[in-house]
């Protein structure tokens, strides 16, 4: 019998009959379909939400475990690793005041977190993958350290979530390792996933029956948006193979290694693709059925399934299974009450961004584009799914240099300038249709217009810093660490009030000139 309470909880999960659990999931799915027919998941208009992940660092830039009491004090939630923190912003109507309220909330909560974090000598970092391990530890040690409690494997540095720990102990475990260009790591738990952090915009569709249409567009936007947002070209240096040269790492590494980590850790080669690029949906009922048909990883016991009086507790087993329905774009059904119930799209390809303003730019770009493209029957709808998938993984590999095939109002193109010109036009039109004036819409989208115009992403910025450091004679480890120190310093100055454009010398003065030129034009 396991000694710790956590290990005993894992044992209780392992004792659950998966067939009985799946039967409850099917029953829950029937409830959801009935509520869809009744219009329960419909909304008067689109609503946007945001999940925003961070990791903690010490004053010297090394990864740091965040005391749980600090997270609770400032309203953040725990995530996979002890160094992680997640903010879930309040859903807001997609209009000028809703976007402003969401941005203000994010800034306010980060500002509130600064003092208690600072008292611990800690800082919250918005990034895609940390590269400096905790003081006195290697990244490999931190990610693989675990103990065996009477046959139950428990990750030492993982949050005390039964579901996370149970994943390493089922008879259908994840790969729990990383096999990326010049990087290899084997672990006994899913803790290597704690390398990565992301932002996840949510878009609640007005009518649930239209979810498949919005979803189809979101799937085809995944590649173009990720190509602008890539931010994880480097792993912690001690994870690289001993014979890997800096030149090979720079030449072969992917711009968004975060995608590789999530897929490598949770998929089993040749057996399962739990994490994958999603298929299109033919109907909103298909969205429900996709979750039901997905392989069950962790069948939670009845006592673990929520029963707090929320509306979506009526389909709590389905909701629990949805937690391991890992797709880069996925449908969600939920709501604390019938009045707030919604069918939404959770957009998961995007890594953590350098600043709040860049994060909100992605929120506005996605929501605005979905609004306009659905309303206008935009031809991106007809881009083949296979092409959309190729676009996505091209963006993972090459970021802003990826060759992406796009279908716009003037036909199919692989010209990035043409693609982004059309994409931003659609997004701005969508935002204006929701009441934003021309200046407000342009202001939200401006940080990403600059990336598209100049072809500079956070991944490009990181690569250039590492190359410069290597040229100055630094070892690869020091080159990466110095780059990360620079990232942290820039972010401390700009996270709440600046943008990534400030990092590249294209800040407020250029923005003001751009707005003047637009008005003259």
C-alpha positions in Angstrom: 0.0 0.0 0.0 1.4 3.4 -0.9 2.5 5.6 1.9 1.7 9.1 0.7 -1.8 10.5 0.2 -1.0 11.5 -3.3 0.2 8.0 -4.2 -3.0 6.5 -2.6 -5.1 8.9 -4.7 -3.2 7.7 -7.8 -4.0 4.1 -6.8 -7.7 4.9 -6.5 -7.6 6.2 -10.1 -5.8 3.1 -11.3 -8.6 1.0 -9.7 -11.4 2.7 -11.7 -13.0 0.5 -14.4 -12.3 2.4 -17.7 -15.3 0.8 -19.4 -17.7 2.0 -16.7 -16.1 5.5 -16.9 -16.5 5.6 -20.7 -20.1 4.6 -20.3 -20.7 7.6 -18.0 -18.9 9.8 -20.6 -21.3 8.5 -23.3 -24.3 9.3 -21.0 -22.9 12.8 -20.4 -22.5 13.3 -24.2 -26.2 12.6 -24.6 -26.9 15.4 -22.1 -24.7 17.8 -24.0 -26.5 17.0 -27.3 -29.9 17.6 -25.7 -28.7 20.9 -24.4 -27.4 21.8 -27.8 -30.8 21.1 -29.3 -32.4 23.2 -26.6 -30.2 26.2 -27.5 -28.5 26.2 -24.0 -25.0 26.8 -25.5 -26.0 29.7 -27.7 -25.0 33.3 -27.0 -26.2 36.7 -28.2 -22.8 37.4 -29.6 -19.2 36.2 -29.6 -17.3 36.1 -26.3 -13.6 35.9 -25.8 -11.6 34.2 -23.1 -7.9 33.7 -22.3 -5.7 31.3 -20.5 -2.2 32.7 -19.8 0.6 30.6 -18.5 3.8 31.8 -16.8 6.8 30.3 -15.1 8.7 31.6 -12.1 12.4 32.6 -12.0 14.6 33.8 -9.2 16.4 37.2 -9.3 19.4 35.5 -11.1 17.1 34.2 -13.9 17.2 30.5 -12.8 13.9 28.6 -12.8 12.2 28.7 -9.4 9.5 26.8 -7.6 6.6 29.2 -6.8 5.1 28.8 -3.3 1.5 27.8 -3.6 0.4 30.4 -1.1 1.7 33.1 -3.4 -0.3 31.8 -6.3 -3.5 31.6 -4.3 -3.0 35.1 -2.9 -2.9 36.7 -6.4 -5.6 34.5 -8.0 -3.3 32.3 -10.2 -3.8 28.6 -10.6 -1.2 25.8 -10.3 -0.2 24.1 -13.5 1.9 21.0 -14.2 5.2 22.0 -12.6 5.9 23.6 -9.3 7.4 26.5 -11.2 4.2 27.1 -13.2 1.4 29.5 -12.7 -1.7 30.1 -14.8 -4.1 33.0 -15.1 -7.6 32.5 -16.5 -9.0 35.9 -17.6 -12.8 36.5 -17.2 -14.7 35.9 -20.5 -15.7 39.2 -22.1 -17.9 40.2 -25.0 -16.0 40.7 -28.2 -16.2 44.5 -28.5 -14.1 47.5 -27.6 -15.0 47.5 -23.9 -14.7 43.7 -23.6 -11.2 43.6 -25.1 -10.1 46.6 -23.0 -11.5 45.0 -19.8 -9.7 41.7 -20.5 -6.4 43.5 -21.1 -6.9 45.6 -18.0 -7.6 42.5 -15.9 -4.5 40.7 -17.1 -2.4 43.8 -16.3 -4.0 44.4 -13.0 -3.4 40.8 -11.8 0.2 40.8 -13.0 0.7 44.1 -11.2 -0.9 42.6 -8.0 1.4 39.6 -8.3 4.6 41.6 -8.5 4.8 42.6 -4.8 4.2 39.1 -3.2 6.5 37.5 -5.8 9.2 40.1 -5.3 9.0 39.5 -1.5 10.0 35.9 -2.3 12.8 37.1 -4.7 10.8 35.7 -7.7 9.3 37.0 -11.0 6.7 35.7 -13.3 7.9 35.1 -16.9 5.8 34.9 -20.1 7.8 32.7 -22.4 7.4 29.5 -24.4 10.2 27.3 -22.9 12.6 28.0 -20.0 16.3 27.4 -20.6 18.0 28.1 -17.2 17.4 25.3 -14.7 17.0 25.9 -10.9 20.1 26.9 -9.1 22.3 23.9 -8.3 20.3 21.5 -10.5 20.4 20.5 -14.2 17.3 20.7 -16.3 17.6 16.9 -16.8 17.6 16.3 -13.1 14.7 18.7 -12.4 12.5 17.1 -15.1 13.3 13.5 -14.4 13.5 13.4 -10.6 10.8 11.0 -9.2 10.3 8.6 -6.4 8.6 5.2 -6.4 6.0 4.9 -3.6 5.2 1.2 -3.4 4.9 0.9 -7.2 3.5 4.4 -7.8 5.8 6.7 -9.6 5.6 10.3 -8.3 7.4 13.2 -10.0 9.2 15.3 -7.3 8.7 18.6 -9.0 5.2 18.2 -10.3 2.1 19.8 -8.7 0.0 17.5 -6.5 -2.6 16.8 -9.2 -3.7 13.2 -9.2 -4.5 13.2 -12.9 -1.0 14.3 -13.9 0.7 11.7 -11.7 -1.7 9.0 -12.8 -0.6 9.4 -16.4 2.7 7.9 -15.6 1.2 4.8 -13.9 -1.5 3.7 -16.3 -1.2 0.6 -18.5 -1.4 3.0 -21.5 1.3 5.5 -20.5 2.5 8.4 -22.5 6.0 8.4 -24.1 7.2 10.6 -21.2 10.3 11.6 -23.3 11.6 14.1 -25.8 13.2 13.2 -29.2 13.8 16.5 -31.0 16.7 17.6 -33.2 19.8 17.0 -31.1 17.8 16.7 -27.9 16.9 13.4 -26.1 15.4 12.9 -22.7 13.8 9.9 -21.0 11.7 10.2 -17.9 9.4 8.0 -15.8 6.6 10.7 -15.6 5.1 13.4 -17.8 7.1 16.0 -16.0 9.1 17.0 -19.2 6.0 18.7 -20.4 6.6 21.3 -17.7 9.3 22.8 -20.0 6.7 24.7 -21.9 4.2 27.5 -21.4 1.5 29.0 -23.7 -1.3 31.4 -24.2 -4.7 30.0 -25.2 -7.3 32.4 -26.6 -10.9 31.2 -26.4 -13.7 32.1 -28.8 -17.2 31.4 -27.8 -19.4 31.0 -30.9 -22.8 32.8 -30.9 -24.7 29.8 -32.1 -23.5 26.3 -31.1 -24.7 24.8 -34.4 -22.1 27.0 -36.2 -19.2 25.7 -34.2 -17.9 23.5 -37.1 -17.6 26.5 -39.4 -15.7 28.6 -37.0 -13.6 25.6 -36.1 -12.7 25.0 -39.7 -11.4 28.5 -40.0 -9.5 28.3 -36.8 -7.7 25.1 -37.9 -6.6 26.9 -41.1 -5.4 29.9 -39.1 -3.2 27.8 -36.9 -0.2 27.8 -39.2 -0.2 31.6 -40.1 -0.7 32.7 -36.5 1.9 30.3 -35.1 4.4 31.5 -37.7 4.1 35.0 -36.2 4.3 33.8 -32.6 7.1 31.2 -32.5 9.2 31.7 -29.3 11.0 28.4 -28.4 14.0 27.7 -30.6 16.2 26.5 -27.7 16.1 23.9 -25.0 18.0 24.1 -21.7 21.6 23.5 -22.9 22.2 20.4 -20.8 19.4 18.5 -22.7 21.3 18.6 -25.9 23.2 15.6 -27.1 26.9 15.7 -26.1 28.1 15.6 -29.7 25.7 18.3 -30.9 27.6 21.4 -32.2 26.2 25.0 -31.9 26.1 25.2 -35.7 24.1 22.0 -35.9 21.7 23.1 -33.2 21.1 26.5 -34.9 20.7 24.8 -38.3 18.4 22.0 -37.3 16.4 23.3 -34.3 12.7 24.1 -34.7 11.5 27.6 -34.1 8.6 26.3 -31.9 10.1 23.4 -30.0 7.2 23.7 -27.6 5.0 21.8 -30.1 7.6 19.0 -30.3 7.7 18.7 -26.5 4.0 18.4 -26.0 3.7 15.8 -28.8 6.8 13.8 -27.8 6.0 13.6 -24.1 2.3 12.6 -24.4 2.2 10.5 -27.6 3.4 6.9 -27.9 5.3 6.4 -31.2 3.4 3.9 -33.4 0.6 3.5 -30.9 -1.2 6.8 -30.2 -1.5 10.4 -31.3 -3.3 11.9 -28.4 -1.7 15.3 -29.2 -2.2 16.1 -32.9 -3.5 18.6 -35.4 -7.3 18.3 -35.4 -9.6 17.1 -38.1 -12.5 19.2 -39.3 -15.9 18.7 -37.8 -19.0 18.0 -39.9 -21.5 19.0 -37.1 -21.5 20.3 -33.6 -22.6 16.8 -32.5 -19.4 15.5 -34.2 -17.4 17.7 -31.8 -19.1 15.9 -28.8 -18.5 12.5 -30.4 -14.8 13.2 -31.0 -14.2 13.5 -27.3 -16.2 10.4 -26.6 -14.3 8.4 -29.2 -10.9 9.6 -28.0 -8.7 7.1 -26.0 -9.3 7.4 -22.3 -6.0 8.0 -20.4 -7.1 8.6 -16.9 -10.6 7.4 -15.9 -11.2 9.4 -12.7 -13.1 7.8 -9.8 -16.6 9.2 -9.0 -15.3 11.0 -5.9 -12.9 13.0 -8.1 -15.6 14.2 -10.5 -16.8 17.7 -9.7 -20.2 18.1 -8.1 -20.3 21.7 -6.9 -23.6 22.8 -8.4 -22.2 24.1 -11.7 -24.3 23.5 -14.8 -21.4 21.5 -16.4 -21.3 19.2 -13.4 -24.2 17.6 -15.2 -21.7 16.2 -17.7 -18.7 16.1 -15.3 -17.3 12.7 -16.6 -17.2 14.1 -20.2 -15.5 17.3 -18.9 -12.9 15.2 -17.1 -12.2 13.2 -20.2 -12.0 16.4 -22.2 -9.0 17.3 -20.1 -6.9 14.8 -22.0 -8.4 15.5 -25.4 -5.2 17.1 -26.6 -5.7 18.8 -30.0 -4.0 22.0 -31.1 -7.4 23.4 -31.7 -10.2 21.9 -29.7 -14.0 22.4 -29.1 -15.2 23.0 -25.5 -18.6 22.8 -24.0 -19.1 24.3 -20.5 -20.4 26.9 -18.2 -21.1 27.5 -14.5 -24.8 28.0 -15.2 -27.2 27.5 -18.1 -27.1 31.3 -18.6 -23.3 31.3 -19.1 -23.1 27.9 -20.9 -21.2 28.1 -24.2 -19.7 26.2 -27.0 -16.2 27.6 -27.7 -13.0 27.1 -29.6 -9.8 26.8 -27.5 -6.8 27.8 -29.7 -3.7 26.1 -28.3 -0.9 26.6 -30.9 0.4 29.8 -29.5 3.4 30.0 -27.1 3.8 32.5 -24.3 4.6 36.0 -25.7 7.1 38.7 -24.6 4.4 41.2 -23.4 0.7 41.5 -22.5 0.2 43.7 -25.5 1.5 41.0 -27.9 -0.8 38.4 -26.2 -3.8 40.7 -26.7 -2.8 41.2 -30.3 -3.2 37.5 -30.9 -6.5 37.5 -29.1 -7.7 40.3 -31.3 -6.3 38.8 -34.5 -7.9 35.4 -34.0 -11.3 36.7 -32.9 -11.4 39.4 -35.5 -10.5 37.0 -38.3 -13.0 34.4 -37.2 -15.7 37.1 -37.1 -15.0 38.4 -40.6 -14.2 35.1 -42.3 -17.4 33.4 -41.2 -19.6 36.5 -42.1 -18.0 36.9 -45.5 -17.7 33.2 -46.4 -13.9 33.7 -46.8 -12.2 31.3 -49.3 -9.8 30.1 -46.6 -12.6 27.7 -45.7 -11.8 25.7 -48.8 -8.1 25.3 -48.2 -7.6 21.5 -48.0 -7.1 20.1 -44.5 -3.9 18.4 -45.5 -2.5 21.8 -46.6 -3.5 23.4 -43.3 -1.7 20.6 -41.4 1.4 21.1 -43.6 1.3 24.8 -42.9 1.1 24.2 -39.2 4.2 22.0 -39.0 6.1 24.2 -41.4 5.5 27.1 -38.9 6.7 24.8 -36.1 10.0 24.2 -38.0 10.7 27.5 -39.7 8.5 30.2 -38.0 8.5 33.4 -40.1 10.5 31.7 -42.8 8.0 28.9 -43.3 6.4 28.5 -46.7 2.7 28.6 -46.0 0.0 28.1 -48.6 -3.0 30.5 -48.0 -6.2 30.9 -49.9 -7.4 34.5 -49.9 -9.9 36.6 -51.8 -7.4 36.8 -54.7 -6.8 33.1 -54.8 -4.1 30.7 -53.5 -0.7 32.1 -52.7 2.5 31.2 -50.9 3.5 34.9 -50.7 3.7 35.8 -47.0 3.1 39.5 -47.7 -0.1 38.7 -49.6 -1.2 36.3 -46.9 -0.8 38.6 -44.0 -2.2 41.6 -45.9 -5.4 39.7 -46.3 -5.4 38.2 -42.8 -5.0 41.6 -41.1 -7.6 43.1 -43.4 -10.1 40.3 -42.3 -9.2 40.7 -38.6 -9.6 44.5 -38.7 -12.9 44.2 -40.5 -14.1 41.7 -37.9 -13.1 43.9 -35.0 -14.8 46.9 -36.6 -17.9 44.9 -37.1 -17.9 44.4 -33.3 -17.8 48.2 -32.7 -14.1 49.0 -32.6 -13.2 52.1 -34.6 -10.4 52.1 -37.1 -7.8 53.4 -34.7 -8.7 51.0 -31.9 -8.7 48.0 -34.2 -5.3 49.0 -35.8 -3.8 49.5 -32.3 -4.6 46.0 -31.2 -3.2 44.4 -34.4 -0.2 46.7 -34.8 2.4 44.5 -32.8 1.7 41.6 -35.1 1.7 43.7 -38.3 5.2 44.7 -37.4 6.3 41.1 -37.0 4.8 40.2 -40.4 6.2 43.3 -42.1 9.7 42.9 -40.8 9.8 39.1 -40.5 11.1 39.2 -36.9 9.5 36.9 -34.3 10.6 36.2 -30.7 12.3 33.0 -31.9 14.3 35.1 -34.5 15.3 37.5 -31.7 16.5 34.6 -29.5 18.5 33.0 -32.4 20.2 36.3 -33.2 21.2 36.9 -29.6 22.7 33.4 -29.3 24.6 33.8 -32.6 26.0 37.1 -31.4 27.1 35.6 -28.1 28.7 32.7 -29.9 30.5 35.1 -32.2 31.8 36.9 -29.1 33.4 33.7 -28.0 30.8 32.4 -25.5 30.2 28.7 -25.0 26.9 27.4 -26.2 25.6 27.1 -22.7 26.6 30.7 -21.9 25.3 32.0 -25.2 21.8 30.6 -24.4 21.9 31.7 -20.8 23.0 35.3 -21.8 20.2 35.4 -24.3 17.7 34.3 -21.6 19.0 37.0 -19.2 18.4 39.6 -21.9 14.9 38.2 -22.5 14.1 38.5 -18.8 15.5 42.0 -18.6 13.6 43.2 -21.6 10.4 41.7 -20.3 10.7 43.2 -16.9 10.7 46.6 -18.6 7.9 45.9 -21.1 5.7 43.0 -19.9 2.8 45.2 -18.7 3.1 48.4 -20.7 5.3 47.7 -23.8 5.4 45.4 -26.8 7.9 43.1 -28.5 8.4 45.9 -31.1 10.2 47.8 -28.3 12.8 44.9 -28.2 13.6 45.3 -31.9 13.8 49.0 -32.0 10.4 49.5 -33.4 8.5 50.9 -30.5 6.2 53.9 -29.8 7.8 56.3 -32.2 7.4 53.9 -35.1 3.8 53.2 -34.1 2.9 56.8 -33.9 4.4 57.3 -37.4 2.5 54.3 -38.7 -0.8 55.8 -37.4 0.0 59.2 -39.0 0.7 57.5 -42.3 -2.5 55.5 -42.1 -4.5 58.6 -41.5 -2.8 60.4 -44.4 -3.4 57.4 -46.6 
